[in-house]
């Protein structure tokens, strides 16, 4: 594979597909979009198969100097590989979930394929300005998808989405310009090893935080998310929850933590505080929702808070756990939005009270919906369990209180998800129109089965997903070790060993 520009090819395929879709009528546009996403999925599998675990940190690198200070540089490590796989896995499902889109199908498919190119670019970029361009440009097609093909309040939702995410990123650009000026390079791997002045780090960290916290989204800058999810078409919700939220987490892993270790440690209590608040508050808000999509949107904020708490635990378990939560949440929340979309297409309402007793007339649907509900709660054997367990285990080493409060999120998560499931699937059939709905057809089965298999595979054998990123997480952990905060659960004062050394020894053995 050396020398073959597979990353550029993966960016080019959806881009060319998008251009083609603009000039095709509806049926042809659907076919081209599906083919383009499937080709990228195959390329993704080839990428994973050829990824050398234990080889150099950055693989499949490409570099083309465009002008001094800006180059088209691509390359991936294990962390990027997993997020790229998540993206190419979800895209064909998104195209399949877009059957109910009637107007401007060609433009719709083009917008989706453009989203795919831009989000893959975010995970592949090795030049800091190239990263910024992909990171920001991804807003544009998503804004159009919500604003043109969304629900009744779509204009408000799309503007809110756009303005929130854009405002944070302006600060990040200023910080990037300063960093490039100081370090004299735009190369991300070089910057990741560059030691910035600890006094300046805090300001740089805050500038990046402004952008990534909104993208995650972290409480209290999460309010654009429920609006965007509720108004977006089904496929828009799947890709928003599945991949676009992960860009914030990826940003923390790739920029904030390795480039500003001291600042990250200084602000860690802030992140823990916001994450603890998010887990409890958004879970309670989810409990009282009457709109299915809104409930799942609030649950997303709670799950992403488990990610941020794991990232700022400064140890291997926390970092690996938060990556696994991101991957699992991408599959499971995407699947839950798909489940909502499937019944929305039949009854055209998201109100929980309009359903009930679906187990009688839609048994296959009820079965898959149950699996995804359990995965969202974190039932052992599903993808949700592994990541949450590791994340909370990681934060427990640093702050027992944070671990305690975040664990309530799992209990509340079980409450709101099971409550949703009971009202939709069990009980008496109050509405004749809901009772008359048909069960999953072949197209829908083809979309939910891969998601179900992914969630189970990750729950039963997470090693497949931990192995590619183990070395990268260990390198990040080593970079953070000098700044890591001391844990509050030391056995006896004065004898506390830093959690890291045992950690590294333990991490290397399995």
Beta strands, then each sheet from edge to edge (+ up, - down):
strand 1: 59-67
strand 2: 70-76
sheet 1: 1+ 2-
end
